[in-house]
Amino acid sequence: MTERIFLSSPHMSGNEKSYIDYAFDSNWIAPLGPNVDGFEKEIAAYAQVEDAAATSSGTAAIHLALELLEVGKEDTVFCSTLTFIASANPILYTGATPVFIDSEESTWNMSPVALEKALKDAEQKGKLPKVVIIVHLYGQSAMLDELMAICDRFGVPIVEDAAESLGSYYKGQPSGSFGKYGIFSFNGNKIITTSGGGMLISNDVQGLKRARFLATQARDQAVHYQHSVVGYNYRLSNILAGVGRAQLEVLDERVLARRAVFNRYVETLGGIDGLDFMPELEGTYGNRWLTTLTLDPEKISVTPGEIIEALAEENIEARPVWKPLHLQPLFEGNDFYAHSDDEIVSEKLFERGLCLPSGSNMTEEQQSRVISKIQQCLGVTNSASVTK
Ligand SMILES: *Cc1c(COP(=O)(O)O)cnc(C)c1O
């Protein structure tokens, strides 16, 4: 069998071990220590925010953000529907009820139209959501100006799920730094990784101080172990933070590599009628974490599922676009607001979407294998493919 090509695999810089050695040499083998402190400062500087708190996962960081915003049982939280389940699971941890918001075509992210409709409805019912969670899917920025203006108007804070968009920019400002809180993930398949880990970022230094308190079992100031509120064990290991510090040093290179992977797909497949790549919103710079595209069934008879299968036979990993959360059995019965009356954009993207192998460590030869197989599936030969 030929060598496996992954969707997105860890890509070490080579400097990770020196930070791990630093942890061992100082015996900080704990969810605390100089690598954690350093990683937090470095991420805060990168994202241009006042402070950052390292967590055991991106999911934990979202949960802490919701706790800081005092989300509870009686509350609702609005969330992008086209995303990974981890965006919404923390809503359930708090006991609150999620309401899902459709995507719009130009970013695949939260539709300002659907959001406004949902907020107006909520206001009429006398129950605005406690938080709006905005996701930047596959590294693409959502329409932040529009979304923030709407949330401001209704006085609802934003949590930015930037798990997939570390290294992306919206109008020159780092992704994740727009909301009251932002979160990153360093899971194994993300653009940089600590094998597992996350970060909560904000300009609210007091809020992050409380996040660190909640993330370490909420222990009160007392010599004996005293606790007045529910806490969690959500801090990042000092060893893993070391991996993160070395990874962050090469983040910008990783973004360039992923964008080059994307450009190569566009050059070789972009001329095919009915095949469209995820656009990049004007004024934004995406990390192109995953190259994603759609196939128009009216122009292309091959389905994304068939391409995924054909690639799997060649030991190549590809995936559908995230299944919208409002279609998940877990959220049956939860409210959902569509972008328009006659079209649900997220469902269309799910039916037509395809994510291609996009690792920053993928070789050109590996990428050529992916491209030829797709060209073969679509019945275009190498020579016939448009290479502009
Ligand atoms: C990966 C991811 C998360 C969760 O991060 P973990 O570190 O795996 O907990 C949250 N939201 C989105 C959109 C993600 O892709």
Ligand as a Chemical Component Dictionary entry (heavy atoms), coordinates in Angstrom:
data_LIG
# 
_chem_comp.id                   LIG 
_chem_comp.type                 NON-POLYMER 
_chem_comp.pdbx_formal_charge   0 
_chem_comp.three_letter_code    LIG 
# 
loop_
_chem_comp_atom.comp_id 
_chem_comp_atom.atom_id 
_chem_comp_atom.alt_atom_id 
_chem_comp_atom.type_symbol 
_chem_comp_atom.charge 
_chem_comp_atom.model_Cartn_x 
_chem_comp_atom.model_Cartn_y 
_chem_comp_atom.model_Cartn_z 
_chem_comp_atom.pdbx_ordinal 
LIG C1 C1 C 0 -11.015 21.590 17.221 1  
LIG C2 C2 C 0 -12.171 22.466 17.444 2  
LIG C3 C3 C 0 -12.643 22.778 18.739 3  
LIG C4 C4 C 0 -12.199 22.094 19.975 4  
LIG O1 O1 O 0 -10.897 22.052 20.272 5  
LIG P1 P1 P 0 -10.285 20.851 21.141 6  
LIG O2 O2 O 0 -8.948  21.387 21.483 7  
LIG O3 O3 O 0 -10.243 19.634 20.267 8  
LIG O4 O4 O 0 -11.144 20.662 22.344 9  
LIG C5 C5 C 0 -13.664 23.695 18.864 10 
LIG N1 N1 N 0 -14.214 24.276 17.796 11 
LIG C6 C6 C 0 -13.822 23.988 16.553 12 
LIG C7 C7 C 0 -14.480 24.692 15.413 13 
LIG C8 C8 C 0 -12.806 23.062 16.321 14 
LIG O5 O5 O 0 -12.450 22.761 15.074 15 
# 
loop_
_chem_comp_bond.comp_id 
_chem_comp_bond.atom_id_1 
_chem_comp_bond.atom_id_2 
_chem_comp_bond.value_order 
_chem_comp_bond.pdbx_ordinal 
LIG C1 C2 SING 1  
LIG C2 C3 SING 2  
LIG C2 C8 DOUB 3  
LIG C3 C4 SING 4  
LIG C3 C5 DOUB 5  
LIG C4 O1 SING 6  
LIG O1 P1 SING 7  
LIG P1 O2 DOUB 8  
LIG P1 O3 SING 9  
LIG P1 O4 SING 10 
LIG C5 N1 SING 11 
LIG N1 C6 DOUB 12 
LIG C6 C7 SING 13 
LIG C6 C8 SING 14 
LIG C8 O5 SING 15 
# 
